[in-house]
Each structure stands twice: as C-alpha cells, then as structure tokens.
Amino acid sequence: MAVEKQLSKDTKSTAKPVKEKKGNIFSRFFNSIGKAFYNMYHELKKVTWPTKSALINYSLVVLIFLVIMGVIIGVFDLGASTLVRLITG
C-alpha cells in the first residue's frame, strides 16, 4: 500500500495548466486566417510546377477528352430523344 502511494505521488504531473489566450475574439479570428494564408504560401513554394510544354500537353489532353465526351453524350441524347419520339409518336 505504501508503494502504491509513493508511485501515485511520483506520477503526478507538475506542469502548470495551460491558460486560455486572452484577447479579442476578432483579432484571434483574423490572426488565424492570416496564419492559414502564411502556411498556404509556404506549402505552394514546395510544389513542383509543370513546365510550359507539359502544361500545354495536359491542357490539350483535357480539351480533347471533353470534346470526345461531349460527342458521346450528344449521340446518346439524340438516340434517346429519337426513341422517345418513336414511342410517343
């Protein structure tokens, strides 16, 4: 029993409790927004940006994909509208 009391005394935390920051809620709010933009700026500096030619190639691939998908959806739409016209006829 004496050993348990000694262990419980040794394991007690001697750290002081953390106090809440005092100050205006608006200043803390805007400081947190500023900190978020600061962190975002530093993270964007770490990004490996594509070269101009790679960016053009990626953009062309996306545009070609959009045109192809537009044609496919247009054909399906045309077929569905023709089918509805035949059924309701």
Rosetta blueprint (number, residue, H / E / L):
1 M L
2 A H
3 V H
4 E H
5 K H
6 Q H
7 L H
8 S H
9 K H
10 D H
11 T L
12 K L
13 S L
14 T L
15 A L
16 K L
17 P L
18 V L
19 K L
20 E L
21 K L
22 K L
23 G L
24 N L
25 I H
26 F H
27 S H
28 R H
29 F H
30 F H
31 N H
32 S H
33 I H
34 G H
35 K H
36 A H
37 F H
38 Y H
39 N H
40 M H
41 Y H
42 H H
43 E H
44 L H
45 K H
46 K L
47 V L
48 T L
49 W L
50 P L
51 T L
52 K H
53 S H
54 A H
55 L H
56 I H
57 N H
58 Y H
59 S H
60 L H
61 V H
62 V H
63 L H
64 I H
65 F H
66 L H
67 V H
68 I H
69 M H
70 G H
71 V H
72 I H
73 I H
74 G H
75 V H
76 F H
77 D H
78 L H
79 G H
80 A H
81 S H
82 T H
83 L H
84 V H
85 R H
86 L H
87 I H
88 T H
89 G L
